[in-house]
Amino acid sequence: MNINEYSTKVKNLADALAFIGAPVDDEDLVAVTLNGLGKYYSQFCISVAIQETFPDFQDLITPLISEKMKIISTSPNGGSQESVFYSNTNRSRGRGGNTSFQG
């Protein structure tokens, strides 16, 4: 799944939750997006997490695409085995719950 597909999927899920009366605030949306990224994005996730404030979800996408391009250009196999989405059911929900990035 590429970055655009992944971010669209996350946004669609948030919109569906809002539609049924369970809105997701933007900070949680960013946290969920970061927590779902693969191990190649660990440095990117750390750099976002240490900022004073999380970027808005929409402001996260462009740097995320840039990071993807950097990964592709520096990967020995061109990033062909790299996957954006990473699922881990043992992760905590929210910004502060994940102290060690496992993606």
HUKAJO-V774698 format. One record per residue. PHI is phi in radians with two decimals (* if undefined). PSI is psi in whole degrees, 0 to 359 (* if undefined). Layout:
# HUKAJO-V774698
phi->PHI psi->PSI
phi->PHI psi->PSI
This chain:
# HUKAJO-V774698
phi->* psi->131
phi->-1.50 psi->174
phi->-1.04 psi->316
phi->-1.11 psi->317
phi->-1.13 psi->316
phi->-1.09 psi->311
phi->-1.15 psi->325
phi->-1.15 psi->318
phi->-1.09 psi->315
phi->-1.08 psi->314
phi->-1.12 psi->319
phi->-1.11 psi->321
phi->-1.13 psi->318
phi->-1.12 psi->319
phi->-1.11 psi->321
phi->-1.14 psi->320
phi->-1.13 psi->319
phi->-1.09 psi->322
phi->-1.09 psi->326
phi->-1.64 psi->11
phi->1.60 psi->17
phi->-2.21 psi->70
phi->-1.14 psi->150
phi->-1.88 psi->123
phi->-1.26 psi->161
phi->-1.08 psi->322
phi->-1.11 psi->318
phi->-1.16 psi->324
phi->-1.10 psi->318
phi->-1.14 psi->316
phi->-1.07 psi->316
phi->-1.10 psi->318
phi->-1.06 psi->313
phi->-1.14 psi->320
phi->-1.16 psi->339
phi->-1.59 psi->359
phi->-1.40 psi->153
phi->-1.31 psi->175
phi->-1.09 psi->335
phi->-1.14 psi->342
phi->-1.73 psi->10
phi->-1.04 psi->317
phi->-1.13 psi->321
phi->-1.08 psi->315
phi->-1.10 psi->320
phi->-1.11 psi->316
phi->-1.12 psi->326
phi->-1.28 psi->318
phi->-1.13 psi->331
phi->-1.53 psi->358
phi->-1.21 psi->155
phi->-0.98 psi->316
phi->-2.32 psi->148
phi->-1.19 psi->147
phi->-1.25 psi->161
phi->-1.13 psi->156
phi->-0.96 psi->314
phi->-1.12 psi->327
phi->-1.34 psi->347
phi->-1.42 psi->331
phi->-1.15 psi->313
phi->-1.07 psi->312
phi->-1.12 psi->329
phi->-1.17 psi->320
phi->-1.14 psi->320
phi->-1.08 psi->319
phi->-1.11 psi->319
phi->-1.04 psi->316
phi->-1.12 psi->322
phi->-1.13 psi->318
phi->-1.08 psi->315
phi->-1.09 psi->317
phi->-1.26 psi->335
phi->-1.78 psi->352
phi->-1.41 psi->135
phi->-1.06 psi->330
phi->-1.79 psi->17
phi->1.25 psi->17
phi->1.33 psi->13
phi->-1.15 psi->333
phi->-1.67 psi->358
phi->-1.32 psi->137
phi->-2.15 psi->139
phi->-1.26 psi->311
phi->-1.50 psi->135
phi->-2.36 psi->127
phi->-1.92 psi->133
phi->-2.54 psi->109
phi->-1.25 psi->348
phi->-1.54 psi->1
phi->-1.33 psi->149
phi->-1.42 psi->157
phi->-1.52 psi->143
phi->1.63 psi->177
phi->-1.20 psi->315
phi->-1.53 psi->352
phi->-1.38 psi->347
phi->-2.01 psi->92
phi->-1.49 psi->340
phi->-2.20 psi->116
phi->-1.20 psi->126
phi->-1.93 psi->358
phi->-1.34 psi->*
